[in-house]
């Protein structure tokens, strides 16, 4: 009988990590997070999964096992991205210290690993965790997992090398207790196209290549549910459509006054420094008040994408902010994924998520650890992106 592939998502947010595995045929059993709105989104997209809302330190993993009808060791895969504010490069070095409670949530995640003892563990965090405190955090994680019987690989992955159209760099801990050593997938894309007898890697996917098939909108336009206006124009767009006939959350926040004037005064790829003198704010940074570029990958999508002054979130062609759907595309959520909440809450869910393609590409390597030779993807087929 074919083994059922199961996954639980801890610190799930709206579920970027588990969505990538879901699209590879894994059964998502549950999610745990402290943000109720994100869990509402999770539930809409995984109606059969259970959700547990609260602080991970106050939800007994033994209760979760019993509630799901699982025994210790039966779960296939546990995934999660403990909040990472304390490790982030956005926090000045003088304010970073290992005992910071924000830096200890990875240990709470590992407590869940010990209680559930899944066959596979994947933990994601900011790239800075790899070298944080002279590598002490990385070695702590490795040591605890090894004591539980896991073999571990740790690597910082760069989004564009895996078909993700944004400059997102994240650290992944990939652990297996099946007796088969885990290995990370090779990059699928390169900065310049590599096509020869030994390689067939397409170029990085640009922001425009990711969203150019979505309907053009005016400032403030959009609908929760709407039809496509064109056919997909490349393999990334086909992958993101996932066979859908409609798309969701293609909604743009309305810009007013000077905010609208600023976006109207610049072209694709331009930003703060290109604004006319009379429209320049008193302070800002080069990436603020910017438009996405036609030819380059997007900057990292953050939870502040609802505010034009917080990053390069202007549409490259239309005079407006990118929509919720366009941001979701850049985060590699397929178009059938539905976001709930206010505009700001949806932005937060997208910005805090792990791009689903990371886990989509990792899935075959998880199957290798489980000695699976083949699994049928829920997508029509896996394309080079």
MOLINHU-V309541 format. One record per pair of residues at least 12 apart in sequence whose C-alpha atoms are under 10 Angstrom apart, sorted by the first residue. I is the first residue (numbers start at 1). J is the second residue. If there is no record, write none. Layout:
i={I:I}
j={J:J}
This chain:
i={2:3:3:3:4:4:4:4:4:5:5:5:5:5:5:5:5:5:5:5:5:5:6:6:6:6:6:6:6:6:6:6:6:6:6:6:7:7:7:7:7:7:7:7:7:7:7:7:7:7:7:7:8:8:8:8:8:8:8:8:8:8:8:8:8:8:8:8:8:9:9:9:9:9:9:9:9:9:9:9:9:9:10:10:10:10:10:10:10:10:10:10:10:10:10:10:10:11:11:11:11:11:11:11:11:11:11:11:11:11:11:11:11:12:12:12:12:12:12:12:12:12:12:12:12:12:12:12:12:12:13:13:13:13:13:13:13:13:13:13:13:13:13:13:13:13:13:13:13:13:14:14:14:14:14:14:14:14:14:14:14:14:14:14:14:14:14:14:14:14:14:14:14:14:14:15:15:15:15:15:15:15:15:15:15:15:15:15:15:15:15:15:15:15:15:15:16:16:16:16:16:16:16:16:16:16:16:16:16:16:16:16:17:17:17:17:17:17:17:17:17:17:17:17:17:17:18:18:18:18:18:18:18:18:18:18:18:18:19:19:19:19:19:19:19:19:19:19:19:19:19:20:20:20:20:20:20:20:20:20:20:20:20:20:21:21:21:21:21:21:21:21:21:21:21:21:21:21:22:22:22:22:22:22:22:22:23:23:23:23:23:23:23:23:23:23:23:24:24:24:24:24:24:24:24:24:24:24:24:25:25:25:25:25:25:26:26:26:26:26:26:27:27:27:27:28:28:28:28:28:28:29:29:29:29:29:29:29:29:30:30:30:30:30:30:30:30:30:30:31:31:31:31:31:31:31:31:31:32:32:32:32:32:32:32:32:32:32:33:33:33:33:33:33:33:34:34:34:34:34:35:35:35:35:35:36:36:36:36:37:37:37:37:37:37:37:37:38:38:38:38:38:38:38:38:38:39:39:39:39:39:40:40:40:40:41:41:41:41:41:41:41:42:42:42:42:43:44:44:44:44:45:45:45:45:46:49:50:50:50:51:52:56:56:56:56:56:57:57:57:57:57:59:60:60:61:61:61:61:61:61:62:62:62:64:64:64:65:65:70:71:71:71:71:72:72:72:72:72:72:73:73:73:73:73:73:73:74:74:74:74:75:75:75:75:75:76:76:76:76:76:76:76:76:77:77:77:77:77:77:77:77:77:77:77:78:78:78:78:78:78:78:78:78:78:78:78:79:79:79:79:79:79:79:79:79:79:79:80:80:80:80:80:80:80:80:81:81:81:81:81:81:81:81:81:81:81:81:81:82:82:82:82:82:82:82:82:82:82:82:82:83:83:83:83:83:83:83:83:83:84:84:84:84:84:84:84:84:84:84:84:85:85:85:85:85:86:86:86:86:86:86:86:86:86:86:86:87:87:87:87:87:87:87:87:87:87:87:87:87:88:88:88:88:88:88:88:89:89:89:89:96:96:97:97:98:98:98:98:103:103:104:106:106:106:106:106:106:107:107:107:107:109:110:110:110:110:110:111:113:113:113:114:114:114:114:117:117:117:117:118:118:118:118:118:119:119:119:119:119:119:119:119:119:120:120:120:120:120:120:120:120:120:120:120:120:120:121:121:121:121:121:121:121:121:121:122:122:122:122:122:122:122:122:122:122:122:123:123:123:123:123:123:123:124:124:124:124:124:124:124:124:124:125:125:125:125:125:125:125:126:126:126:126:126:126:127:127:127:127:127:127:127:127:127:128:128:128:128:129:129:129:129:130:130:130:130:130:130:130:138:138:138:141:141:142:142:142:142:145:145:145:145:146:146:146:148:149:149:149:149:149:150:150:150:150:150:150:150:150:150:151:151:151:151:151:151:151:151:151:152:152:152:152:152:152:152:152:153:153:153:153:153:153:153:153:153:154:154:154:154:154:154:154:154:155:155:155:155:155:155:155:156:156:156:156:156:157:157:157:157:157:157:157:157:158:158:158:158:159:159:159:159:159:159:159:159:159:159:160:160:160:160:160:160:160:160:160:160:160:161:161:161:161:161:161:161:161:161:161:161:162:162:162:162:162:162:162:162:162:162:162:162:162:162:163:163:163:163:163:163:163:163:163:163:163:163:163:163:163:163:163:163:164:164:164:164:164:164:164:164:164:164:164:164:164:164:164:164:164:164:164:165:165:165:165:165:165:165:165:165:165:165:165:165:165:165:165:165:165:165:166:166:166:166:166:166:166:166:166:166:166:166:166:166:166:167:167:167:167:167:167:168:168:168:168:168:168:168:168:169:170:170:172:172:174:174:174:175:175:176:176:176:177:177:178:178:178:178:179:179:180:180:180:180:180:181:181:181:182:182:182:182:182:182:183:183:183:183:183:184:184:184:184:184:184:185:185:185:185:185:185:185:186:186:187:187:188:188:188:188:188:188:188:188:189:189:189:189:189:189:189:190:190:190:190:191:191:191:191:192:200:201:201:202:202:203:204:204:204:204:205:205:205:205:205:205:205:205:205:206:206:206:206:206:206:206:206:207:207:207:207:207:207:207:207:207:207:207:207:207:207:208:208:208:208:208:208:208:208:208:208:208:208:209:209:209:209:209:209:209:209:209:209:210:210:210:210:210:210:210:210:210:210:210:210:210:210:210:211:211:211:211:211:211:211:211:211:211:211:211:211:212:212:212:212:212:212:212:212:212:213:213:213:213:213:213:213:213:213:214:214:214:214:214:214:214:214:214:214:214:214:214:215:215:215:215:215:216:216:216:216:216:217:217:217:217:217:217:217:217:217:217:217:218:218:218:218:218:218:219:219:219:219:219:219:219:219:219:219:219:219:219:220:220:220:220:220:220:220:220:220:220:221:221:221:221:221:221:221:222:222:222:222:222:222:222:222:222:223:223:223:223:223:223:224:224:224:224:224:224:224:224:224:225:225:225:225:225:225:225:226:226:226:226:226:226:226:227:227:227:227:227:228:228:228:228:228:229:234:234:235:235:235:235:236:236:236:236:236:237:237:237:237:237:238:238:238:238:238:239:239:239:239:239:239:239:239:239:239:239:240:240:240:240:240:240:240:240:240:240:241:241:241:241:241:241:242:242:242:242:242:242:242:243:243:243:243:243:244:244:244:245:245:246:246:247:247:247:247:247:247:248:248:248:248:248:248:248:248:249:249:249:249:249:249:249:249:249:249:249:249:249:250:250:250:250:250:250:250:250:251:251:251:251:251:251:251:252:252:252:252:252:252:252:252:252:253:253:253:253:253:253:253:253:253:254:254:254:255:255:255:255:255:258:258:258:258:259:259:259:259:259:259:260:260:260:260:261:261:261:261:262:262:262:262:262:262:262:262:262:262:262:262:262:263:263:263:263:263:263:263:263:263:263:263:263:263:263:264:264:264:264:264:264:265:265:266:266:266:266:266:266:267:267:267:267:267:267:267:267:267:267:268:268:268:268:268:268:268:268:268:268:268:268:269:269:269:269:269:269:269:269:269:269:269:269:269:270:270:270:270:270:270:270:270:270:270:270:271:271:271:271:271:271:271:271:271:271:271:271:271:272:272:272:272:272:272:272:272:272:272:272:273:273:273:273:273:273:274:274:274:275:275:281:284:284:284:285:285:285:286:286:287:287:287:287:287:287:288:288:288:288:288:288:288:288:289:289:289:289:289:289:289:289:289:290:290:290:290:290:290:290:290:290:290:291:291:291:291:291:291:291:291:291:291:291:291:291:292:292:292:292:292:292:292:292:292:293:293:293:293:293:294:294:294:297:298:298:298:298:299:299:299:299:300:300:300:300:301:301:301:301:301:301:301:301:301:301:301:301:302:302:302:302:302:302:302:302:302:303:303:303:303:303:303:303:303:303:303:304:304:304:304:304:304:305:305:305:305:305:305:305:305:305:305:305:306:306:306:306:306:306:306:306:306:306:306:306:307:307:307:308:308:308:313:323:323:324:324:324:324:324:324:325:325:325:325:325:325:327:327:327:328:328:328:328:328:328:328:328:329:329:330:330:331:331:331:331:331:331:331:331:332:332:332:332:332:332:332:332:333:333:333:333:333:333:334:334:360:360:361:363}
j={372:76:370:372:25:26:27:75:76:21:22:24:25:26:27:28:29:75:76:77:367:370:21:22:25:26:27:28:29:30:74:75:76:77:78:118:21:22:26:27:28:29:30:31:75:76:77:78:79:118:120:121:27:28:29:30:31:32:49:50:51:75:76:77:78:79:80:116:118:28:29:30:31:32:33:51:77:78:79:80:81:122:30:31:32:33:34:52:56:78:79:80:81:82:109:112:123:31:32:33:34:35:53:54:55:56:79:80:81:82:83:105:109:30:31:32:33:34:35:38:39:42:51:79:80:81:82:352:353:354:31:32:33:34:35:36:37:38:39:40:41:42:80:81:348:349:350:352:353:354:31:32:33:35:36:37:38:39:40:41:42:43:44:45:337:338:339:340:346:348:349:350:352:353:354:28:31:32:33:38:39:41:42:43:45:46:79:80:333:349:350:352:353:354:355:356:42:80:81:331:332:333:349:350:352:353:354:355:356:357:358:359:79:80:81:122:123:124:353:354:355:356:357:358:359:360:30:31:42:46:77:78:79:80:354:356:359:360:42:45:46:332:333:334:337:354:355:356:357:359:360:332:333:334:354:355:356:357:358:359:360:361:362:363:77:79:356:357:358:359:360:361:362:363:364:366:377:378:46:356:359:360:363:377:378:379:242:334:356:357:359:360:363:376:377:378:379:359:360:361:362:363:364:375:376:377:378:379:382:363:375:376:377:378:379:76:77:363:375:377:378:46:48:49:76:46:47:48:49:50:77:46:47:48:49:50:51:68:75:42:43:46:48:49:50:51:52:64:68:43:46:49:50:51:52:53:79:80:50:51:52:53:54:55:56:59:64:80:51:52:53:54:55:56:82:52:53:54:55:56:52:53:54:55:349:51:52:53:54:53:339:340:341:342:345:346:349:53:339:340:341:345:346:348:349:350:51:52:53:340:349:53:339:340:341:337:338:339:340:341:346:349:337:338:339:340:340:337:338:339:340:336:337:338:339:337:68:64:67:68:64:64:105:108:109:111:112:105:108:109:111:112:112:112:115:111:112:113:114:115:116:112:115:116:112:115:116:115:116:116:115:116:117:118:113:114:115:116:117:118:113:114:115:116:117:118:119:116:117:118:119:116:117:118:119:120:116:117:118:119:120:121:366:370:113:116:117:118:119:120:121:122:175:176:366:109:112:113:116:117:118:119:120:121:122:123:175:109:113:118:120:121:122:123:124:173:174:359:106:109:121:122:123:124:125:354:105:106:109:122:123:124:125:126:171:172:352:353:354:102:103:104:105:106:107:108:109:123:124:125:126:102:103:104:105:106:124:125:126:352:102:103:104:105:106:124:125:126:127:128:129:100:102:103:125:126:98:99:100:101:102:103:104:126:128:129:132:100:102:103:125:126:127:128:129:130:131:132:133:137:103:125:126:127:128:129:132:126:127:128:129:132:133:132:133:132:133:136:137:129:137:137:123:124:125:137:140:141:137:140:141:144:123:123:141:144:145:148:144:144:145:148:144:145:147:148:148:149:150:177:150:175:176:177:178:150:175:176:177:178:179:366:369:370:150:151:152:174:175:176:177:178:182:366:367:369:370:145:150:152:173:174:175:176:177:366:152:153:154:172:173:174:175:176:359:362:366:141:154:171:172:173:174:175:154:155:156:170:171:172:173:174:354:156:169:170:171:172:173:354:156:168:169:170:171:172:155:156:157:158:168:169:170:171:172:156:169:170:171:156:170:171:172:154:155:156:170:171:172:173:154:171:173:154:173:154:173:174:175:173:175:176:177:175:176:177:177:175:176:177:178:179:174:175:176:177:178:179:180:181:182:174:175:176:177:178:179:180:181:182:173:174:175:176:177:181:182:183:172:173:174:175:176:181:182:183:184:171:172:173:174:175:182:183:184:170:171:172:173:174:183:184:169:170:171:172:173:169:170:171:172:184:185:187:358:170:171:187:358:187:189:204:205:297:300:331:355:357:358:187:188:189:190:191:203:204:205:206:297:298:186:187:188:189:190:191:201:202:203:204:205:185:186:187:188:189:190:204:205:357:358:360:361:384:385:187:188:189:190:202:203:204:205:206:210:236:297:332:357:358:361:384:385:188:189:204:205:206:207:210:236:297:298:329:330:331:332:355:356:357:358:385:204:205:206:207:208:209:210:211:236:296:297:298:299:300:329:330:331:332:355:204:205:206:207:210:296:297:298:299:300:301:330:331:332:355:296:297:298:299:300:301:297:298:299:300:301:331:354:355:300:354:358:184:358:362:365:366:366:369:366:369:370:369:370:368:369:370:371:369:370:366:368:369:370:371:365:368:369:365:366:367:368:369:370:362:365:366:368:369:361:362:363:364:365:366:358:361:362:363:364:365:366:361:362:201:361:200:201:202:203:204:361:384:385:201:202:203:204:205:384:385:202:203:204:205:203:204:205:296:204:384:384:385:384:385:385:295:296:297:385:234:235:236:295:296:297:298:330:385:292:293:294:295:296:297:298:330:292:293:294:295:296:297:298:299:315:316:326:327:329:330:292:293:294:295:296:297:298:315:316:317:326:330:233:234:235:236:237:294:295:296:297:330:233:234:235:236:237:238:240:297:298:326:327:329:330:331:332:232:233:236:237:240:315:322:325:326:327:328:329:330:230:232:233:234:237:294:316:317:326:228:229:230:231:232:233:234:237:238:227:228:229:230:231:232:237:247:250:323:325:326:329:227:228:229:230:250:229:250:315:317:318:250:251:252:315:317:318:319:320:321:322:323:252:254:318:319:320:321:251:252:253:254:255:256:260:318:319:320:321:322:323:251:252:253:254:255:256:319:320:321:323:250:251:252:253:254:320:323:248:249:250:251:252:253:323:324:325:247:248:249:250:251:252:247:248:249:250:251:324:325:338:339:246:247:248:249:250:251:338:245:246:247:248:249:250:251:244:245:246:247:248:241:244:245:246:247:246:384:385:382:383:384:385:329:332:383:384:385:329:332:334:335:385:334:379:380:383:385:332:333:334:335:379:380:381:382:383:384:385:328:329:330:332:333:334:335:336:337:379:329:333:334:335:336:379:334:335:336:378:379:380:381:334:335:336:379:380:334:335:336:335:336:335:336:325:334:335:336:337:338:324:325:334:335:336:337:338:339:323:324:325:326:328:335:336:337:338:339:340:343:346:322:323:324:325:326:327:328:335:321:322:323:324:325:326:343:306:320:321:322:323:324:325:326:343:306:307:320:321:322:323:324:343:344:306:320:321:307:308:319:320:321:278:279:280:281:279:289:307:308:309:320:308:319:320:321:275:276:279:319:274:275:276:278:279:280:281:289:290:308:309:314:319:275:279:289:290:291:308:313:314:315:316:318:319:320:321:291:314:317:318:319:320:279:319:289:290:291:314:316:319:290:291:292:293:314:315:316:317:318:319:290:291:292:293:294:295:312:314:315:316:317:318:287:290:291:292:293:294:295:296:298:312:314:315:316:286:287:288:289:290:291:292:293:312:314:316:285:286:287:288:289:290:291:292:309:311:312:313:314:284:285:286:287:288:289:290:291:309:311:312:285:286:287:288:289:290:286:289:290:289:290:309:309:310:311:309:310:311:311:312:299:309:310:311:312:313:307:308:309:310:311:312:313:314:307:308:309:310:311:312:313:314:321:308:309:310:311:312:313:314:315:316:321:308:311:312:313:314:315:316:317:318:319:320:321:322:311:312:313:314:315:316:317:321:322:312:314:315:316:317:315:316:317:330:312:313:327:330:311:312:313:330:312:330:331:351:313:327:328:330:331:347:348:350:351:352:353:355:327:331:347:348:349:350:351:352:353:344:345:346:347:348:349:350:351:352:353:344:347:348:350:351:352:321:322:323:324:327:344:346:347:348:350:351:321:322:323:324:327:343:344:345:346:347:348:351:321:344:347:320:321:322:327:343:347:339:343:344:346:347:350:337:338:339:346:347:350:347:350:351:346:347:349:350:351:353:355:356:350:355:350:355:350:351:352:353:354:355:356:357:350:353:354:355:356:357:358:360:350:353:354:355:356:357:356:357:377:382:382:375}
